[in-house]
Amino acid sequence: MEQGAIPFAPHLLYPQVMDDCDPDQRKLGLFFGMVWLRKCDELWVFGSYISAGMQVEIDKASKHRIPIRYFTEKCEEVQ
């Protein structure tokens, strides 16, 4: 927000209203996140560990030419 962006983290939102342990609900939550990604101007990736779900988001952003920015665990941008 300090940089004028509106943050959106579906991996934090959907587990609040869906059961992440239910394979069908997890799949639906991941799909919702992909729909939202297409509405984003950028994808920000935090931390050095890239989970399978994060990699899917990175691949989709790349495919759709959505800029990707990488940050350390301390929120410092990696150039």
mmCIF file of the N, C-alpha and C atoms, coordinates in Angstrom:
data_MODEL
# 
_entry.id   MODEL 
# 
loop_
_atom_site.group_PDB 
_atom_site.id 
_atom_site.type_symbol 
_atom_site.label_atom_id 
_atom_site.label_alt_id 
_atom_site.label_comp_id 
_atom_site.label_asym_id 
_atom_site.label_entity_id 
_atom_site.label_seq_id 
_atom_site.pdbx_PDB_ins_code 
_atom_site.Cartn_x 
_atom_site.Cartn_y 
_atom_site.Cartn_z 
_atom_site.occupancy 
_atom_site.B_iso_or_equiv 
_atom_site.pdbx_formal_charge 
_atom_site.auth_seq_id 
_atom_site.auth_comp_id 
_atom_site.auth_asym_id 
_atom_site.auth_atom_id 
_atom_site.pdbx_PDB_model_num 
ATOM 1   N N  . MET A 1 1  ? 0.821   -1.180  0.000   1.00 0.00 ? 1  MET A N  1 
ATOM 2   C CA . MET A 1 1  ? 0.000   0.000   0.000   1.00 0.00 ? 1  MET A CA 1 
ATOM 3   C C  . MET A 1 1  ? 0.868   1.248   0.000   1.00 0.00 ? 1  MET A C  1 
ATOM 4   N N  . GLU A 1 2  ? 2.020   1.163   0.663   1.00 0.00 ? 2  GLU A N  1 
ATOM 5   C CA . GLU A 1 2  ? 2.921   2.314   0.724   1.00 0.00 ? 2  GLU A CA 1 
ATOM 6   C C  . GLU A 1 2  ? 3.460   2.679   -0.650  1.00 0.00 ? 2  GLU A C  1 
ATOM 7   N N  . GLN A 1 3  ? 3.410   1.727   -1.593  1.00 0.00 ? 3  GLN A N  1 
ATOM 8   C CA . GLN A 1 3  ? 3.887   1.980   -2.947  1.00 0.00 ? 3  GLN A CA 1 
ATOM 9   C C  . GLN A 1 3  ? 2.739   2.274   -3.913  1.00 0.00 ? 3  GLN A C  1 
ATOM 10  N N  . GLY A 1 4  ? 1.551   2.516   -3.358  1.00 0.00 ? 4  GLY A N  1 
ATOM 11  C CA . GLY A 1 4  ? 0.415   2.861   -4.199  1.00 0.00 ? 4  GLY A CA 1 
ATOM 12  C C  . GLY A 1 4  ? -0.278  1.668   -4.832  1.00 0.00 ? 4  GLY A C  1 
ATOM 13  N N  . ALA A 1 5  ? -0.036  0.493   -4.313  1.00 0.00 ? 5  ALA A N  1 
ATOM 14  C CA . ALA A 1 5  ? -0.640  -0.723  -4.863  1.00 0.00 ? 5  ALA A CA 1 
ATOM 15  C C  . ALA A 1 5  ? -1.762  -1.206  -3.948  1.00 0.00 ? 5  ALA A C  1 
ATOM 16  N N  . ILE A 1 6  ? -2.658  -1.972  -4.506  1.00 0.00 ? 6  ILE A N  1 
ATOM 17  C CA . ILE A 1 6  ? -3.718  -2.605  -3.720  1.00 0.00 ? 6  ILE A CA 1 
ATOM 18  C C  . ILE A 1 6  ? -3.353  -4.084  -3.623  1.00 0.00 ? 6  ILE A C  1 
ATOM 19  N N  . PRO A 1 7  ? -2.898  -4.543  -2.449  1.00 0.00 ? 7  PRO A N  1 
ATOM 20  C CA . PRO A 1 7  ? -2.482  -5.943  -2.329  1.00 0.00 ? 7  PRO A CA 1 
ATOM 21  C C  . PRO A 1 7  ? -3.683  -6.891  -2.319  1.00 0.00 ? 7  PRO A C  1 
ATOM 22  N N  . PHE A 1 8  ? -3.483  -8.047  -2.913  1.00 0.00 ? 8  PHE A N  1 
ATOM 23  C CA . PHE A 1 8  ? -4.505  -9.094  -2.901  1.00 0.00 ? 8  PHE A CA 1 
ATOM 24  C C  . PHE A 1 8  ? -3.792  -10.432 -2.790  1.00 0.00 ? 8  PHE A C  1 
ATOM 25  N N  . ALA A 1 9  ? -4.118  -11.198 -1.764  1.00 0.00 ? 9  ALA A N  1 
ATOM 26  C CA . ALA A 1 9  ? -3.470  -12.485 -1.511  1.00 0.00 ? 9  ALA A CA 1 
ATOM 27  C C  . ALA A 1 9  ? -4.545  -13.563 -1.386  1.00 0.00 ? 9  ALA A C  1 
ATOM 28  N N  . PRO A 1 10 ? -4.947  -14.185 -2.504  1.00 0.00 ? 10 PRO A N  1 
ATOM 29  C CA . PRO A 1 10 ? -6.024  -15.181 -2.439  1.00 0.00 ? 10 PRO A CA 1 
ATOM 30  C C  . PRO A 1 10 ? -5.686  -16.377 -1.563  1.00 0.00 ? 10 PRO A C  1 
ATOM 31  N N  . HIS A 1 11 ? -4.386  -16.680 -1.411  1.00 0.00 ? 11 HIS A N  1 
ATOM 32  C CA . HIS A 1 11 ? -4.007  -17.816 -0.567  1.00 0.00 ? 11 HIS A CA 1 
ATOM 33  C C  . HIS A 1 11 ? -4.302  -17.543 0.904   1.00 0.00 ? 11 HIS A C  1 
ATOM 34  N N  . LEU A 1 12 ? -4.507  -16.273 1.255   1.00 0.00 ? 12 LEU A N  1 
ATOM 35  C CA . LEU A 1 12 ? -4.908  -15.923 2.616   1.00 0.00 ? 12 LEU A CA 1 
ATOM 36  C C  . LEU A 1 12 ? -6.423  -15.745 2.728   1.00 0.00 ? 12 LEU A C  1 
ATOM 37  N N  . LEU A 1 13 ? -7.057  -15.369 1.631   1.00 0.00 ? 13 LEU A N  1 
ATOM 38  C CA . LEU A 1 13 ? -8.498  -15.117 1.650   1.00 0.00 ? 13 LEU A CA 1 
ATOM 39  C C  . LEU A 1 13 ? -9.325  -16.404 1.604   1.00 0.00 ? 13 LEU A C  1 
ATOM 40  N N  . TYR A 1 14 ? -9.112  -17.210 0.604   1.00 0.00 ? 14 TYR A N  1 
ATOM 41  C CA . TYR A 1 14 ? -10.009 -18.344 0.374   1.00 0.00 ? 14 TYR A CA 1 
ATOM 42  C C  . TYR A 1 14 ? -9.995  -19.410 1.470   1.00 0.00 ? 14 TYR A C  1 
ATOM 43  N N  . PRO A 1 15 ? -8.882  -19.689 2.128   1.00 0.00 ? 15 PRO A N  1 
ATOM 44  C CA . PRO A 1 15 ? -8.953  -20.648 3.243   1.00 0.00 ? 15 PRO A CA 1 
ATOM 45  C C  . PRO A 1 15 ? -9.840  -20.171 4.402   1.00 0.00 ? 15 PRO A C  1 
ATOM 46  N N  . GLN A 1 16 ? -10.170 -18.883 4.432   1.00 0.00 ? 16 GLN A N  1 
ATOM 47  C CA . GLN A 1 16 ? -11.065 -18.373 5.465   1.00 0.00 ? 16 GLN A CA 1 
ATOM 48  C C  . GLN A 1 16 ? -12.516 -18.801 5.229   1.00 0.00 ? 16 GLN A C  1 
ATOM 49  N N  . VAL A 1 17 ? -12.858 -19.055 3.963   1.00 0.00 ? 17 VAL A N  1 
ATOM 50  C CA . VAL A 1 17 ? -14.245 -19.382 3.619   1.00 0.00 ? 17 VAL A CA 1 
ATOM 51  C C  . VAL A 1 17 ? -14.382 -20.741 2.935   1.00 0.00 ? 17 VAL A C  1 
ATOM 52  N N  . MET A 1 18 ? -13.269 -21.391 2.687   1.00 0.00 ? 18 MET A N  1 
ATOM 53  C CA . MET A 1 18 ? -13.276 -22.699 2.024   1.00 0.00 ? 18 MET A CA 1 
ATOM 54  C C  . MET A 1 18 ? -12.378 -23.651 2.812   1.00 0.00 ? 18 MET A C  1 
ATOM 55  N N  . ASP A 1 19 ? -12.622 -24.938 2.666   1.00 0.00 ? 19 ASP A N  1 
ATOM 56  C CA . ASP A 1 19 ? -11.839 -25.958 3.362   1.00 0.00 ? 19 ASP A CA 1 
ATOM 57  C C  . ASP A 1 19 ? -10.656 -26.355 2.476   1.00 0.00 ? 19 ASP A C  1 
ATOM 58  N N  . ASP A 1 20 ? -9.463  -25.885 2.834   1.00 0.00 ? 20 ASP A N  1 
ATOM 59  C CA . ASP A 1 20 ? -8.260  -26.162 2.047   1.00 0.00 ? 20 ASP A CA 1 
ATOM 60  C C  . ASP A 1 20 ? -7.888  -27.648 2.063   1.00 0.00 ? 20 ASP A C  1 
ATOM 61  N N  . CYS A 1 21 ? -8.428  -28.397 3.014   1.00 0.00 ? 21 CYS A N  1 
ATOM 62  C CA . CYS A 1 21 ? -8.154  -29.839 3.088   1.00 0.00 ? 21 CYS A CA 1 
ATOM 63  C C  . CYS A 1 21 ? -9.092  -30.646 2.192   1.00 0.00 ? 21 CYS A C  1 
ATOM 64  N N  . ASP A 1 22 ? -10.153 -30.029 1.716   1.00 0.00 ? 22 ASP A N  1 
ATOM 65  C CA . ASP A 1 22 ? -11.086 -30.683 0.786   1.00 0.00 ? 22 ASP A CA 1 
ATOM 66  C C  . ASP A 1 22 ? -10.541 -30.471 -0.626  1.00 0.00 ? 22 ASP A C  1 
ATOM 67  N N  . PRO A 1 23 ? -10.147 -31.548 -1.325  1.00 0.00 ? 23 PRO A N  1 
ATOM 68  C CA . PRO A 1 23 ? -9.528  -31.391 -2.644  1.00 0.00 ? 23 PRO A CA 1 
ATOM 69  C C  . PRO A 1 23 ? -10.367 -30.589 -3.637  1.00 0.00 ? 23 PRO A C  1 
ATOM 70  N N  . ASP A 1 24 ? -11.685 -30.763 -3.613  1.00 0.00 ? 24 ASP A N  1 
ATOM 71  C CA . ASP A 1 24 ? -12.536 -30.022 -4.547  1.00 0.00 ? 24 ASP A CA 1 
ATOM 72  C C  . ASP A 1 24 ? -12.565 -28.533 -4.211  1.00 0.00 ? 24 ASP A C  1 
ATOM 73  N N  . GLN A 1 25 ? -12.655 -28.215 -2.917  1.00 0.00 ? 25 GLN A N  1 
ATOM 74  C CA . GLN A 1 25 ? -12.655 -26.807 -2.531  1.00 0.00 ? 25 GLN A CA 1 
ATOM 75  C C  . GLN A 1 25 ? -11.297 -26.166 -2.758  1.00 0.00 ? 25 GLN A C  1 
ATOM 76  N N  . ARG A 1 26 ? -10.226 -26.912 -2.511  1.00 0.00 ? 26 ARG A N  1 
ATOM 77  C CA . ARG A 1 26 ? -8.881  -26.377 -2.775  1.00 0.00 ? 26 ARG A CA 1 
ATOM 78  C C  . ARG A 1 26 ? -8.702  -26.071 -4.259  1.00 0.00 ? 26 ARG A C  1 
ATOM 79  N N  . LYS A 1 27 ? -9.137  -26.995 -5.097  1.00 0.00 ? 27 LYS A N  1 
ATOM 80  C CA . LYS A 1 27 ? -9.039  -26.799 -6.548  1.00 0.00 ? 27 LYS A CA 1 
ATOM 81  C C  . LYS A 1 27 ? -9.825  -25.559 -6.974  1.00 0.00 ? 27 LYS A C  1 
ATOM 82  N N  . LEU A 1 28 ? -11.014 -25.389 -6.415  1.00 0.00 ? 28 LEU A N  1 
ATOM 83  C CA . LEU A 1 28 ? -11.837 -24.226 -6.737  1.00 0.00 ? 28 LEU A CA 1 
ATOM 84  C C  . LEU A 1 28 ? -11.171 -22.933 -6.259  1.00 0.00 ? 28 LEU A C  1 
ATOM 85  N N  . GLY A 1 29 ? -10.610 -22.961 -5.057  1.00 0.00 ? 29 GLY A N  1 
ATOM 86  C CA . GLY A 1 29 ? -9.901  -21.789 -4.543  1.00 0.00 ? 29 GLY A CA 1 
ATOM 87  C C  . GLY A 1 29 ? -8.710  -21.408 -5.413  1.00 0.00 ? 29 GLY A C  1 
ATOM 88  N N  . LEU A 1 30 ? -7.963  -22.403 -5.879  1.00 0.00 ? 30 LEU A N  1 
ATOM 89  C CA . LEU A 1 30 ? -6.831  -22.135 -6.778  1.00 0.00 ? 30 LEU A CA 1 
ATOM 90  C C  . LEU A 1 30 ? -7.315  -21.542 -8.097  1.00 0.00 ? 30 LEU A C  1 
ATOM 91  N N  . PHE A 1 31 ? -8.437  -22.056 -8.593  1.00 0.00 ? 31 PHE A N  1 
ATOM 92  C CA . PHE A 1 31 ? -9.019  -21.514 -9.826  1.00 0.00 ? 31 PHE A CA 1 
ATOM 93  C C  . PHE A 1 31 ? -9.420  -20.049 -9.626  1.00 0.00 ? 31 PHE A C  1 
ATOM 94  N N  . PHE A 1 32 ? -10.062 -19.747 -8.491  1.00 0.00 ? 32 PHE A N  1 
ATOM 95  C CA . PHE A 1 32 ? -10.452 -18.363 -8.208  1.00 0.00 ? 32 PHE A CA 1 
ATOM 96  C C  . PHE A 1 32 ? -9.221  -17.455 -8.220  1.00 0.00 ? 32 PHE A C  1 
ATOM 97  N N  . GLY A 1 33 ? -8.142  -17.923 -7.618  1.00 0.00 ? 33 GLY A N  1 
ATOM 98  C CA . GLY A 1 33 ? -6.912  -17.141 -7.601  1.00 0.00 ? 33 GLY A CA 1 
ATOM 99  C C  . GLY A 1 33 ? -6.380  -16.861 -9.000  1.00 0.00 ? 33 GLY A C  1 
ATOM 100 N N  . MET A 1 34 ? -6.491  -17.838 -9.886  1.00 0.00 ? 34 MET A N  1 
ATOM 101 C CA . MET A 1 34 ? -6.031  -17.651 -11.264 1.00 0.00 ? 34 MET A CA 1 
ATOM 102 C C  . MET A 1 34 ? -6.907  -16.634 -12.003 1.00 0.00 ? 34 MET A C  1 
ATOM 103 N N  . VAL A 1 35 ? -8.202  -16.647 -11.721 1.00 0.00 ? 35 VAL A N  1 
ATOM 104 C CA . VAL A 1 35 ? -9.093  -15.654 -12.328 1.00 0.00 ? 35 VAL A CA 1 
ATOM 105 C C  . VAL A 1 35 ? -8.687  -14.250 -11.875 1.00 0.00 ? 35 VAL A C  1 
ATOM 106 N N  . TRP A 1 36 ? -8.451  -14.088 -10.576 1.00 0.00 ? 36 TRP A N  1 
ATOM 107 C CA . TRP A 1 36 ? -8.035  -12.785 -10.057 1.00 0.00 ? 36 TRP A CA 1 
ATOM 108 C C  . TRP A 1 36 ? -6.696  -12.344 -10.633 1.00 0.00 ? 36 TRP A C  1 
ATOM 109 N N  . LEU A 1 37 ? -5.789  -13.285 -10.842 1.00 0.00 ? 37 LEU A N  1 
ATOM 110 C CA . LEU A 1 37 ? -4.465  -12.945 -11.373 1.00 0.00 ? 37 LEU A CA 1 
ATOM 111 C C  . LEU A 1 37 ? -4.572  -12.207 -12.704 1.00 0.00 ? 37 LEU A C  1 
ATOM 112 N N  . ARG A 1 38 ? -5.526  -12.617 -13.535 1.00 0.00 ? 38 ARG A N  1 
ATOM 113 C CA . ARG A 1 38 ? -5.690  -11.965 -14.843 1.00 0.00 ? 38 ARG A CA 1 
ATOM 114 C C  . ARG A 1 38 ? -6.125  -10.507 -14.710 1.00 0.00 ? 38 ARG A C  1 
ATOM 115 N N  . LYS A 1 39 ? -6.621  -10.121 -13.547 1.00 0.00 ? 39 LYS A N  1 
ATOM 116 C CA . LYS A 1 39 ? -7.044  -8.734  -13.300 1.00 0.00 ? 39 LYS A CA 1 
ATOM 117 C C  . LYS A 1 39 ? -5.918  -7.875  -12.730 1.00 0.00 ? 39 LYS A C  1 
ATOM 118 N N  . CYS A 1 40 ? -4.797  -8.504  -12.403 1.00 0.00 ? 40 CYS A N  1 
ATOM 119 C CA . CYS A 1 40 ? -3.689  -7.808  -11.740 1.00 0.00 ? 40 CYS A CA 1 
ATOM 120 C C  . CYS A 1 40 ? -2.751  -7.145  -12.738 1.00 0.00 ? 40 CYS A C  1 
ATOM 121 N N  . ASP A 1 41 ? -2.172  -6.029  -12.312 1.00 0.00 ? 41 ASP A N  1 
ATOM 122 C CA . ASP A 1 41 ? -1.159  -5.343  -13.123 1.00 0.00 ? 41 ASP A CA 1 
ATOM 123 C C  . ASP A 1 41 ? 0.211   -5.971  -12.959 1.00 0.00 ? 41 ASP A C  1 
ATOM 124 N N  . GLU A 1 42 ? 0.467   -6.575  -11.791 1.00 0.00 ? 42 GLU A N  1 
ATOM 125 C CA . GLU A 1 42 ? 1.750   -7.213  -11.497 1.00 0.00 ? 42 GLU A CA 1 
ATOM 126 C C  . GLU A 1 42 ? 1.525   -8.391  -10.562 1.00 0.00 ? 42 GLU A C  1 
ATOM 127 N N  . LEU A 1 43 ? 2.469   -9.317  -10.585 1.00 0.00 ? 43 LEU A N  1 
ATOM 128 C CA . LEU A 1 43 ? 2.516   -10.395 -9.601  1.00 0.00 ? 43 LEU A CA 1 
ATOM 129 C C  . LEU A 1 43 ? 3.771   -10.171 -8.766  1.00 0.00 ? 43 LEU A C  1 
ATOM 130 N N  . TRP A 1 44 ? 3.601   -10.124 -7.457  1.00 0.00 ? 44 TRP A N  1 
ATOM 131 C CA . TRP A 1 44 ? 4.728   -9.975  -6.546  1.00 0.00 ? 44 TRP A CA 1 
ATOM 132 C C  . TRP A 1 44 ? 4.963   -11.312 -5.869  1.00 0.00 ? 44 TRP A C  1 
ATOM 133 N N  . VAL A 1 45 ? 6.206   -11.772 -5.891  1.00 0.00 ? 45 VAL A N  1 
ATOM 134 C CA . VAL A 1 45 ? 6.593   -13.052 -5.296  1.00 0.00 ? 45 VAL A CA 1 
ATOM 135 C C  . VAL A 1 45 ? 7.513   -12.753 -4.114  1.00 0.00 ? 45 VAL A C  1 
ATOM 136 N N  . PHE A 1 46 ? 7.135   -13.264 -2.937  1.00 0.00 ? 46 PHE A N  1 
ATOM 137 C CA . PHE A 1 46 ? 7.903   -13.010 -1.715  1.00 0.00 ? 46 PHE A CA 1 
ATOM 138 C C  . PHE A 1 46 ? 8.583   -14.280 -1.228  1.00 0.00 ? 46 PHE A C  1 
ATOM 139 N N  . GLY A 1 47 ? 9.858   -14.148 -0.843  1.00 0.00 ? 47 GLY A N  1 
ATOM 140 C CA . GLY A 1 47 ? 10.604  -15.258 -0.274  1.00 0.00 ? 47 GLY A CA 1 
ATOM 141 C C  . GLY A 1 47 ? 11.371  -16.053 -1.311  1.00 0.00 ? 47 GLY A C  1 
ATOM 142 N N  . SER A 1 48 ? 12.268  -16.890 -0.826  1.00 0.00 ? 48 SER A N  1 
ATOM 143 C CA . SER A 1 48 ? 13.131  -17.664 -1.721  1.00 0.00 ? 48 SER A CA 1 
ATOM 144 C C  . SER A 1 48 ? 12.529  -19.018 -2.084  1.00 0.00 ? 48 SER A C  1 
ATOM 145 N N  . TYR A 1 49 ? 11.545  -19.485 -1.302  1.00 0.00 ? 49 TYR A N  1 
ATOM 146 C CA . TYR A 1 49 ? 10.909  -20.773 -1.587  1.00 0.00 ? 49 TYR A CA 1 
ATOM 147 C C  . TYR A 1 49 ? 9.726   -20.561 -2.518  1.00 0.00 ? 49 TYR A C  1 
ATOM 148 N N  . ILE A 1 50 ? 9.716   -21.293 -3.629  1.00 0.00 ? 50 ILE A N  1 
ATOM 149 C CA . ILE A 1 50 ? 8.620   -21.227 -4.593  1.00 0.00 ? 50 ILE A CA 1 
ATOM 150 C C  . ILE A 1 50 ? 7.840   -22.532 -4.494  1.00 0.00 ? 50 ILE A C  1 
ATOM 151 N N  . SER A 1 51 ? 6.624   -22.455 -3.974  1.00 0.00 ? 51 SER A N  1 
ATOM 152 C CA . SER A 1 51 ? 5.777   -23.649 -3.862  1.00 0.00 ? 51 SER A CA 1 
ATOM 153 C C  . SER A 1 51 ? 5.215   -24.006 -5.243  1.00 0.00 ? 51 SER A C  1 
ATOM 154 N N  . ALA A 1 52 ? 4.618   -25.176 -5.342  1.00 0.00 ? 52 ALA A N  1 
ATOM 155 C CA . ALA A 1 52 ? 4.011   -25.606 -6.611  1.00 0.00 ? 52 ALA A CA 1 
ATOM 156 C C  . ALA A 1 52 ? 2.918   -24.627 -7.028  1.00 0.00 ? 52 ALA A C  1 
ATOM 157 N N  . GLY A 1 53 ? 2.105   -24.178 -6.075  1.00 0.00 ? 53 GLY A N  1 
ATOM 158 C CA . GLY A 1 53 ? 1.046   -23.222 -6.391  1.00 0.00 ? 53 GLY A CA 1 
ATOM 159 C C  . GLY A 1 53 ? 1.595   -21.885 -6.855  1.00 0.00 ? 53 GLY A C  1 
ATOM 160 N N  . MET A 1 54 ? 2.676   -21.434 -6.216  1.00 0.00 ? 54 MET A N  1 
ATOM 161 C CA . MET A 1 54 ? 3.312   -20.188 -6.636  1.00 0.00 ? 54 MET A CA 1 
ATOM 162 C C  . MET A 1 54 ? 3.858   -20.323 -8.058  1.00 0.00 ? 54 MET A C  1 
ATOM 163 N N  . GLN A 1 55 ? 4.434   -21.482 -8.362  1.00 0.00 ? 55 GLN A N  1 
ATOM 164 C CA . GLN A 1 55 ? 5.006   -21.676 -9.694  1.00 0.00 ? 55 GLN A CA 1 
ATOM 165 C C  . GLN A 1 55 ? 3.918   -21.617 -10.766 1.00 0.00 ? 55 GLN A C  1 
ATOM 166 N N  . VAL A 1 56 ? 2.744   -22.164 -10.458 1.00 0.00 ? 56 VAL A N  1 
ATOM 167 C CA . VAL A 1 56 ? 1.625   -22.090 -11.400 1.00 0.00 ? 56 VAL A CA 1 
ATOM 168 C C  . VAL A 1 56 ? 1.252   -20.627 -11.649 1.00 0.00 ? 56 VAL A C  1 
ATOM 169 N N  . GLU A 1 57 ? 1.205   -19.823 -10.582 1.00 0.00 ? 57 GLU A N  1 
ATOM 170 C CA . GLU A 1 57 ? 0.900   -18.398 -10.734 1.00 0.00 ? 57 GLU A CA 1 
ATOM 171 C C  . GLU A 1 57 ? 1.975   -17.684 -11.549 1.00 0.00 ? 57 GLU A C  1 
ATOM 172 N N  . ILE A 1 58 ? 3.231   -17.983 -11.277 1.00 0.00 ? 58 ILE A N  1 
ATOM 173 C CA . ILE A 1 58 ? 4.340   -17.366 -12.018 1.00 0.00 ? 58 ILE A CA 1 
ATOM 174 C C  . ILE A 1 58 ? 4.247   -17.734 -13.494 1.00 0.00 ? 58 ILE A C  1 
ATOM 175 N N  . ASP A 1 59 ? 3.990   -18.991 -13.777 1.00 0.00 ? 59 ASP A N  1 
ATOM 176 C CA . ASP A 1 59 ? 3.878   -19.441 -15.173 1.00 0.00 ? 59 ASP A CA 1 
ATOM 177 C C  . ASP A 1 59 ? 2.722   -18.749 -15.894 1.00 0.00 ? 59 ASP A C  1 
ATOM 178 N N  . LYS A 1 60 ? 1.572   -18.628 -15.203 1.00 0.00 ? 60 LYS A N  1 
ATOM 179 C CA . LYS A 1 60 ? 0.417   -17.971 -15.820 1.00 0.00 ? 60 LYS A CA 1 
ATOM 180 C C  . LYS A 1 60 ? 0.699   -16.491 -16.052 1.00 0.00 ? 60 LYS A C  1 
ATOM 181 N N  . ALA A 1 61 ? 1.316   -15.830 -15.079 1.00 0.00 ? 61 ALA A N  1 
ATOM 182 C CA . ALA A 1 61 ? 1.659   -14.418 -15.252 1.00 0.00 ? 61 ALA A CA 1 
ATOM 183 C C  . ALA A 1 61 ? 2.608   -14.247 -16.437 1.00 0.00 ? 61 ALA A C  1 
ATOM 184 N N  . SER A 1 62 ? 3.602   -15.115 -16.546 1.00 0.00 ? 62 SER A N  1 
ATOM 185 C CA . SER A 1 62 ? 4.538   -15.047 -17.671 1.00 0.00 ? 62 SER A CA 1 
ATOM 186 C C  . SER A 1 62 ? 3.806   -15.234 -18.995 1.00 0.00 ? 62 SER A C  1 
ATOM 187 N N  . LYS A 1 63 ? 2.933   -16.228 -19.035 1.00 0.00 ? 63 LYS A N  1 
ATOM 188 C CA . LYS A 1 63 ? 2.172   -16.527 -20.263 1.00 0.00 ? 63 LYS A CA 1 
ATOM 189 C C  . LYS A 1 63 ? 1.359   -15.321 -20.716 1.00 0.00 ? 63 LYS A C  1 
ATOM 190 N N  . HIS A 1 64 ? 0.804   -14.587 -19.757 1.00 0.00 ? 64 HIS A N  1 
ATOM 191 C CA . HIS A 1 64 ? -0.056  -13.453 -20.082 1.00 0.00 ? 64 HIS A CA 1 
ATOM 192 C C  . HIS A 1 64 ? 0.677   -12.115 -20.003 1.00 0.00 ? 64 HIS A C  1 
ATOM 193 N N  . ARG A 1 65 ? 2.000   -12.198 -19.935 1.00 0.00 ? 65 ARG A N  1 
ATOM 194 C CA . ARG A 1 65 ? 2.868   -11.012 -19.923 1.00 0.00 ? 65 ARG A CA 1 
ATOM 195 C C  . ARG A 1 65 ? 2.541   -10.039 -18.791 1.00 0.00 ? 65 ARG A C  1 
ATOM 196 N N  . ILE A 1 66 ? 2.185   -10.613 -17.645 1.00 0.00 ? 66 ILE A N  1 
ATOM 197 C CA . ILE A 1 66 ? 1.977   -9.815  -16.436 1.00 0.00 ? 66 ILE A CA 1 
ATOM 198 C C  . ILE A 1 66 ? 3.346   -9.666  -15.773 1.00 0.00 ? 66 ILE A C  1 
ATOM 199 N N  . PRO A 1 67 ? 3.796   -8.449  -15.533 1.00 0.00 ? 67 PRO A N  1 
ATOM 200 C CA . PRO A 1 67 ? 5.114   -8.271  -14.900 1.00 0.00 ? 67 PRO A CA 1 
ATOM 201 C C  . PRO A 1 67 ? 5.195   -8.987  -13.551 1.00 0.00 ? 67 PRO A C  1 
ATOM 202 N N  . ILE A 1 68 ? 6.357   -9.568  -13.296 1.00 0.00 ? 68 ILE A N  1 
ATOM 203 C CA . ILE A 1 68 ? 6.598   -10.304 -12.055 1.00 0.00 ? 68 ILE A CA 1 
ATOM 204 C C  . ILE A 1 68 ? 7.741   -9.615  -11.316 1.00 0.00 ? 68 ILE A C  1 
ATOM 205 N N  . ARG A 1 69 ? 7.513   -9.329  -10.032 1.00 0.00 ? 69 ARG A N  1 
ATOM 206 C CA . ARG A 1 69 ? 8.544   -8.728  -9.190  1.00 0.00 ? 69 ARG A CA 1 
ATOM 207 C C  . ARG A 1 69 ? 8.834   -9.686  -8.050  1.00 0.00 ? 69 ARG A C  1 
ATOM 208 N N  . TYR A 1 70 ? 10.112  -9.830  -7.720  1.00 0.00 ? 70 TYR A N  1 
ATOM 209 C CA . TYR A 1 70 ? 10.557  -10.739 -6.668  1.00 0.00 ? 70 TYR A CA 1 
ATOM 210 C C  . TYR A 1 70 ? 11.086  -9.952  -5.485  1.00 0.00 ? 70 TYR A C  1 
ATOM 211 N N  . PHE A 1 71 ? 10.743  -10.430 -4.262  1.00 0.00 ? 71 PHE A N  1 
ATOM 212 C CA . PHE A 1 71 ? 11.134  -9.772  -3.029  1.00 0.00 ? 71 PHE A CA 1 
ATOM 213 C C  . PHE A 1 71 ? 11.691  -10.808 -2.052  1.00 0.00 ? 71 PHE A C  1 
ATOM 214 N N  . THR A 1 72 ? 12.597  -10.365 -1.203  1.00 0.00 ? 72 THR A N  1 
ATOM 215 C CA . THR A 1 72 ? 13.117  -11.245 -0.149  1.00 0.00 ? 72 THR A CA 1 
ATOM 216 C C  . THR A 1 72 ? 12.069  -11.371 0.961   1.00 0.00 ? 72 THR A C  1 
ATOM 217 N N  . GLU A 1 73 ? 12.385  -12.201 1.935   1.00 0.00 ? 73 GLU A N  1 
ATOM 218 C CA . GLU A 1 73 ? 11.521  -12.352 3.107   1.00 0.00 ? 73 GLU A CA 1 
ATOM 219 C C  . GLU A 1 73 ? 11.396  -11.037 3.883   1.00 0.00 ? 73 GLU A C  1 
ATOM 220 N N  . LYS A 1 74 ? 12.356  -10.132 3.685   1.00 0.00 ? 74 LYS A N  1 
ATOM 221 C CA . LYS A 1 74 ? 12.350  -8.833  4.356   1.00 0.00 ? 74 LYS A CA 1 
ATOM 222 C C  . LYS A 1 74 ? 11.732  -7.752  3.484   1.00 0.00 ? 74 LYS A C  1 
ATOM 223 N N  . CYS A 1 75 ? 11.041  -8.172  2.427   1.00 0.00 ? 75 CYS A N  1 
ATOM 224 C CA . CYS A 1 75 ? 10.335  -7.255  1.510   1.00 0.00 ? 75 CYS A CA 1 
ATOM 225 C C  . CYS A 1 75 ? 11.271  -6.341  0.739   1.00 0.00 ? 75 CYS A C  1 
ATOM 226 N N  . GLU A 1 76 ? 12.513  -6.774  0.540   1.00 0.00 ? 76 GLU A N  1 
ATOM 227 C CA . GLU A 1 76 ? 13.457  -6.023  -0.275  1.00 0.00 ? 76 GLU A CA 1 
ATOM 228 C C  . GLU A 1 76 ? 13.395  -6.586  -1.684  1.00 0.00 ? 76 GLU A C  1 
ATOM 229 N N  . GLU A 1 77 ? 13.231  -5.708  -2.677  1.00 0.00 ? 77 GLU A N  1 
ATOM 230 C CA . GLU A 1 77 ? 13.093  -6.184  -4.058  1.00 0.00 ? 77 GLU A CA 1 
ATOM 231 C C  . GLU A 1 77 ? 14.415  -6.733  -4.566  1.00 0.00 ? 77 GLU A C  1 
ATOM 232 N N  . VAL A 1 78 ? 14.319  -7.848  -5.265  1.00 0.00 ? 78 VAL A N  1 
ATOM 233 C CA . VAL A 1 78 ? 15.471  -8.498  -5.884  1.00 0.00 ? 78 VAL A CA 1 
ATOM 234 C C  . VAL A 1 78 ? 15.484  -8.080  -7.351  1.00 0.00 ? 78 VAL A C  1 
ATOM 235 N N  . GLN A 1 79 ? 16.568  -7.495  -7.773  1.00 0.00 ? 79 GLN A N  1 
ATOM 236 C CA . GLN A 1 79 ? 16.673  -7.018  -9.170  1.00 0.00 ? 79 GLN A CA 1 
ATOM 237 C C  . GLN A 1 79 ? 17.195  -8.069  -10.091 1.00 0.00 ? 79 GLN A C  1 
# 
